[in-house]
Amino acid sequence: MEPILVVRGLKTEFTTSRGLLRAVDGVDLDVGKGEVLGIVGESGCGKTVTALSIMYLITQPPGRIAGGQIWFRGVNLLAGSEEDVRVRPRPKGPPKLIPSDSHLKRHRARMNKVRGRGMSMVFQEPMSSLNPVLRVGYQVAEVIMFQRRQELCDRILSHRSLTAEDRDLFRQAIVTLDPAERDRIVAGLSARAGLRADKVNALIDASRLSIDERIQRLERLAGRPRRADRWWARFLKRLDAMEEAHVAREWARLSRQSLGQAAIDLFDPNKNTAARGLPPLASVSPREEALELYFRASPDRGREREQEGGLVPTEDLRAAVGDLLRTSAGGPFGVMFADVTSVARGERAIELRFPARPPFAPGAELDYLFRRGLYRFLLLLPIVRTLLMRPVEEEARGYVLDLLRLVRIPEAMKVYGEYPHELSGGMQQRVMIAMALAGEPALMIADEPTTALDVTTQAQILWLLKDLRKRINAAILYITHDLAVIAELSDRVAVMYAGKIVEDSPVADLFREPLHPYTQGLLESIVSTESRQLEPGSPLPTIPGVVPDLLNPPSGCRFHPRCKFAFERCRLEEPLLLSPSPNRKVACHLYDKEAANVRAP
Amino acid sequence: MAKVHAVDSVDLAIHRGETVALVGESGCGKTTLGRLLLRLIEPTQGDVLYNIPEEEYERIRGERGSDSGDDGHASDLVRRYSMSRLRRRSMKSLRRFLQPVFQDPFTSLDPRMLIKDILAEPLIVNGIATRQEAYELGAKQLQDVGLRAEHLYRFPHEFSGGQRQRIAIARALVSEPEFLMLDEPTSALDVSVQAQILNLLQDIQQKQGLTYLLITHNLSVVRHMADRVAVMYLGRIVERAPTAELFANPLHPYTKALLSAIPVPDPSRRRERIILPGEVPSPINPPSGCRFHTRCGFVLVHCGWSPRDIATIATHLFDPSRNPDAADLTKLEEVVIQGDRLLLEYHTPATEEHRQRVERLVKARADLPDGIRFRAIQQVALDDGRIALEFLHPMEPSLDEVSNDHFVSCYLYPNSTVPGRPK
């Protein structure tokens, strides 16, 4: 399956008073298009930090993304992040983190173009993630006003007078008995004719007027927007498009620079079996227009020869590299190298060429800066902000009602005007899901979305997620500590322990035959209503001990102090995430073929 | 101020040495019931009896059966064992035998006390031991729950969730109680730690012959731990049975939904799942009749439909400006709920033709798939120029025994009484 998100070697650390804590230590993940990947592990295993790092929501400092690449939609989300926070070692205690405000600001601005529209997140505690002083509808509308601004502006510009069909719809809405059908008609009508749904509803309920009188009132409601609103809509739309293009350019440039590590992995025969047979890579140098690859003549030659020696690339080598790139399309490397247009042969190196950038246009750049300045100035004044943004907000209302209905909130109209505390936990979580879906993301990260809810409500939410998955075709990264929920929902499971992925398997294989001793322990300690051979009342199998303190993780395999199969090597050497069989990965010395003489579990 | 009956007319007996589980969603009153049993809250009505000899228990049960409802005059027998009628001081001497373990080990331990003080406090407060003895007993107890003596001189924040829950259990056990109220003891913990705590609780019960009341929403834990289960919904017990019987043969529709809602940790098994529509109604104004009827998939005509269940639809259905089928009626002015009747007031006094029109509308609606609430309308009558829709008087199903020790409160089961017309 073609991956939509490729995470490689993600490392996130925090400085604490007791030292440097590496919460995520080299995580590799692939999420396929439309796939549900579950991440499980005990609390304190780094599941949430992984998710927050992907969204770039780690508070820096005390946090810091120390390394790794996150490829999403052709760009590396972490490109340039090494500049964001600098580390200054101190003679005593943990190193000091010095944030660079300008870099952080630019990185966040770039991420704002991906968050919501590309990937979004549902948080664990709905009550603490909704703003208690704002109405629910406004909070969802705000998301749409930010993420789908161009669409909203288009709709403001397309307002028109009523047609005969609109009038018919309105008549239907008056006579229908089913409140749900009525809501649906009103939503459709207000979307088509650019009307405010609440005003349409008020007219429908105005039973003192005859139906014809109500239609006349509706005619007056419709019509072209004011001139100022049209100007503002055009302005916003243009600014948004410019901003998007600006960020995309910047991001592409940074991502190309960070392709070096990806290229090293691509030609590493241990990590990529397709690269076997190619000469070893000596060095990589990322340039503006191309990535230059220098090869060594043979693996035996030492590094000292690199400078003068090196392989003079032949036409065959060029073709082989081209083939390698072609065959890896559709896989994780395909995602990373999607930007490469052609493979060329230089004098000393093979060049992976990128498309030429459009020439720098000072006029356009000035126009953009001017517009951005004007926008910021106008929004400084609250009264202006209210006046200008109100039509946009009203436009968003129709979208909000659609979203609330999509997540199956009954009486969406009523909920729109309510405050979060007036909703139950399940309804609040639905609102959060609606907000996450507002930008029509390709990937939704759900961080324990049902942990704070009752079983029956959890069943409702899980059913909703399954249903949504079919309808919107988004990939879901589902984080939970409940293996039963994983079994219910996901296609593939990644098991995390102490900041590392220890097993990554399709869900059916994992539950049929868990490989890693930690996964086995987790599965055995589940208390289930469908009890296996276990007699009720007999002691449950447990994993002895607790998750280690990440300030001071155990040597070698981090699970070895709790593992019943641990042997000498586990204490000394850290296991790599290897594939004992296709589709499955496990980080355990028991499955390392070179050490096949050890006892298997 | 509105009154909330968090727990309403609950009968529950817990025998010595057994584990009774109380399950239900949040807000159903299970925690309130647990606190009532320990007299952490005073009941508005009713008694909690404690330490009844077996033969007396049979007599008390007989008494309850014969004059139930006469709560004002408790017999001497009830008075003798009643805990709710004890004075403060006598109650205090009982407290050491009745101990709670709360859900969140992060908030139930005093962050400023050392573990040794936390463990010694129940003994000192209850005057069981001198300070010196208390520390020794506390240290011994701590080892019994699987922690070491070196942990005595630490503060609660230095422990993980599982360890803290062990400390909370040790604190409850140190005064040698007979009864533990376990209020969601493992819901804040990870699966692997949950298994450790459950094993510990079972161990202790076997060694010391304790009685547990296990309050939880996790049915898997119930299956593993409990001898008998009571399922609560909106302050009432809707089903009560031995654990094996309840899981093999759940009777109440709510229990069925609850059981089917638990995710199964096996991707190859796909089970039919009952998704309950809507949410738990507010206990301030619970549905009449069977409290579950508004969400029940097997609902019957006499389950307790009342005028408020159709009030909103009525404003659409009987309004000529909304519903073309009602065109020959005059303008609908008001819809009033009056006891078991819904009164429709029109602009002009209603006539017999109007009544017949409304009756036809009710009939048509009753034939639709979700028309059960309209089928509960007994009669459409004229009342002083208004049209009255008369409902059955809602009655709550009683908790009846349908098979050996399996009690259920639902009209679907033949043993339960079906209400007749209002008297």
Chai-1 contact restraints between the chains, C-beta under 6 A:
chainA,res_idxA,chainB,res_idxB,connection_type,confidence,min_distance_angstrom,max_distance_angstrom,comment,restraint_id
A,E42,B,D190,contact,1.0,0.0,6.0,A-B,restraint_1
A,S43,B,D190,contact,1.0,0.0,6.0,A-B,restraint_2
A,V175,B,P324,contact,1.0,0.0,6.0,A-B,restraint_3
A,L177,B,H316,contact,1.0,0.0,6.0,A-B,restraint_4
A,L177,B,N323,contact,1.0,0.0,6.0,A-B,restraint_5
A,S207,B,S321,contact,1.0,0.0,6.0,A-B,restraint_6
A,S424,B,E279,contact,1.0,0.0,6.0,A-B,restraint_7
A,D454,B,E25,contact,1.0,0.0,6.0,A-B,restraint_8
A,D454,B,S26,contact,1.0,0.0,6.0,A-B,restraint_9
A,D454,B,H217,contact,1.0,0.0,6.0,A-B,restraint_10
A,V455,B,A261,contact,1.0,0.0,6.0,A-B,restraint_11
A,V455,B,I262,contact,1.0,0.0,6.0,A-B,restraint_12
A,T456,B,E25,contact,1.0,0.0,6.0,A-B,restraint_13
A,T456,B,A261,contact,1.0,0.0,6.0,A-B,restraint_14
A,T456,B,L276,contact,1.0,0.0,6.0,A-B,restraint_15
A,A459,B,A261,contact,1.0,0.0,6.0,A-B,restraint_16
A,A459,B,I275,contact,1.0,0.0,6.0,A-B,restraint_17
A,Q460,B,I275,contact,1.0,0.0,6.0,A-B,restraint_18
A,W463,B,I275,contact,1.0,0.0,6.0,A-B,restraint_19
A,H481,B,D190,contact,1.0,0.0,6.0,A-B,restraint_20
A,L483,B,P265,contact,1.0,0.0,6.0,A-B,restraint_21
A,A484,B,P263,contact,1.0,0.0,6.0,A-B,restraint_22
A,A484,B,P265,contact,1.0,0.0,6.0,A-B,restraint_23
A,V485,B,P263,contact,1.0,0.0,6.0,A-B,restraint_24
A,A487,B,P265,contact,1.0,0.0,6.0,A-B,restraint_25
A,A487,B,D266,contact,1.0,0.0,6.0,A-B,restraint_26
A,A487,B,P267,contact,1.0,0.0,6.0,A-B,restraint_27
A,E488,B,P263,contact,1.0,0.0,6.0,A-B,restraint_28
A,V507,B,P267,contact,1.0,0.0,6.0,A-B,restraint_29
A,A508,B,P267,contact,1.0,0.0,6.0,A-B,restraint_30
A,F511,B,D266,contact,1.0,0.0,6.0,A-B,restraint_31
A,F511,B,P267,contact,1.0,0.0,6.0,A-B,restraint_32
A,S525,B,V191,contact,1.0,0.0,6.0,A-B,restraint_33
A,S525,B,S192,contact,1.0,0.0,6.0,A-B,restraint_34
A,S525,B,A195,contact,1.0,0.0,6.0,A-B,restraint_35
A,I526,B,V191,contact,1.0,0.0,6.0,A-B,restraint_36
A,I526,B,P265,contact,1.0,0.0,6.0,A-B,restraint_37
A,V527,B,S220,contact,1.0,0.0,6.0,A-B,restraint_38
A,V527,B,V221,contact,1.0,0.0,6.0,A-B,restraint_39
A,V527,B,H224,contact,1.0,0.0,6.0,A-B,restraint_40
A,S528,B,S220,contact,1.0,0.0,6.0,A-B,restraint_41
A,S528,B,P265,contact,1.0,0.0,6.0,A-B,restraint_42
A,T529,B,L219,contact,1.0,0.0,6.0,A-B,restraint_43
A,T529,B,S220,contact,1.0,0.0,6.0,A-B,restraint_44
A,T529,B,R223,contact,1.0,0.0,6.0,A-B,restraint_45
A,T529,B,I262,contact,1.0,0.0,6.0,A-B,restraint_46
A,E530,B,V264,contact,1.0,0.0,6.0,A-B,restraint_47
A,P536,B,H224,contact,1.0,0.0,6.0,A-B,restraint_48
A,P539,B,N199,contact,1.0,0.0,6.0,A-B,restraint_49
A,L540,B,A195,contact,1.0,0.0,6.0,A-B,restraint_50
A,L540,B,N199,contact,1.0,0.0,6.0,A-B,restraint_51
A,T542,B,S192,contact,1.0,0.0,6.0,A-B,restraint_52
A,T542,B,A195,contact,1.0,0.0,6.0,A-B,restraint_53
A,T542,B,Q196,contact,1.0,0.0,6.0,A-B,restraint_54
A,I543,B,S192,contact,1.0,0.0,6.0,A-B,restraint_55
A,V546,B,S160,contact,1.0,0.0,6.0,A-B,restraint_56
